[in-house]
Amino acid sequence: DRGGNNDRHHDEDADHHVEDPGGHQTIFVSATISDEIERLGRRYMREPVEKLIAPGANDKPTVEKVEQFFFAVEPWDKYRLLKKLLDRENPDLAIVFCRTKRGAEKLAARLHADGIECREIHGNLNQSKRDSVMQGFRKGKFDVLIATDLASRGIDVADISHIINYDIPDDPEAYVHRVGRTARMGAEGKAYTFVSRGQGDELTKVENLINMVIPQGQLEGWEPKPQPSDWKEGKPGVERQGGPGGGFGSSSAPSPASTHPATPLPPPRRLGSKLPLGRRHKRLR
């Protein structure tokens, strides 16, 4: 679901659709165009004409219409924070983003075991299964969808009220795509991002891209817990608790030493934007 695999999936999809195109006109449309995507488009287009559409004064990017917050949270506390946040917000429809399909599967299984109706969608699901999951989501058969970035492409559900970045993305543009799933057609939307120790740079990159400071969220009654004695850090992106079979969530940051106190977390300015401490808005571009 991540890194170099994305290009491979793009290539496979493109090859499938252009095997025998016949007479056709090709229009390549994307909200953002990275170097890799541009190279892919030019591979299959002959003398393309490029047209960039800039937002007008009254046509702000969707991300600016979304209430956005971050929570500073240790990896072992992320699941507990997620449950408390879902309980407070009681979302109509929510998408919870994970970095990996393994993380999405485990998170969905744990939520389901705790009585929260949810389903997961990731790159390993066949098209029939994806369609079934999305149909159930649109009809409100369950209100929490656990998704990876790759599998979420093409999701078009108008009534998504909440986006929760359980894992902050490596690529800040992925944040824009995630958050853009809510606040559509003039509706309100909220986005919450979990930031663990050592992930401040990722949050800063997001803030620089969207040209705004994301405030720290508050959750009444929330108290962080110390690191469990059986907490183990797995491969990057997959922490686990109690051995290979347990644990949920991810963080690319090194886990703090077991002797490190769980509180306080690093100050928000270390976790978030590198803009002035006074939180004054500063034009970044």
C-alpha positions, 0 to 999 in steps of 0.5 A: 500500500505504500512507497514504491508499490504505488507506482507499480499499481498505477502502471498495472492499472494504466496498462490494463486500460490502454491495451486496446484503446481503439479510437479515443481521446485521453483526458488525464485529470488529477487534484495533484500531479507528482513527478511520478504521475506526470511521467505516467500520464505522458507515457500514454499520451501523444503531444498532451496539452496541459491545463492547470485550473487555479481556485478562484477567490470564492473557490477555496480548496476543500481542506480549508473548509474542514475543521482540522486538529491534531492530537499528540499521542504515544503509539500505545495510546492511539487505539484508546484515543480513537475509541474515546474520540469516536464516542465523543464525536459520534460521526455520521460517516467516518473514514479512519486512515492507516498507512498499511493494509495490515494495520487497517485489518487489525484496527478494524478487527479490534474495533469490531470486537469492541462493538463498533460497526466498521469495515476495512478497505485496502489493496488486497480486496478484489473489486467485488469485495470493495464494491460490497464494502462501499455499498454498505458504507453509503447505505449506512450499514456501518459508519466507520470505514478503515482505509489505506490511501491506495484503496481510498482512491475514487471514494465518492461519498457525499456525507462523510462527516469525519476523517481521522488520520490514525497514522499521519501520512508520509506524503503531505499531499496524501493528507490533502486527498484524505481530508478532501473526502469530507466537507463536500457540497457545502457540508461541514467536516472535521479532520483529526490527525494523531501525531506520535513522538518524532513525527513533528516533521510530518505535521510541519510538512502538512501545514506548509503545504496547506498554508495553515497552522493546525491547532491541537485538539482537546478531549475532556477526560483524556489522560495518557497512560504510561508505556505498557511493560509488554509493548514491543515495536515492530517494523516501521509502520507496525507497532505491536503489543504482546508479540507479533499477533497483537497491537494496532496502529503505526508510527515511523518514529522510534519508540521511546525507551521504557524508562521515558515517562509517558507524560508530558509529550513534547510541546505542541510546537515540537510536534507541529508547525515550526511557525512562531510560538504565538500561532500567528498565521504566516503566509508560506507561499 
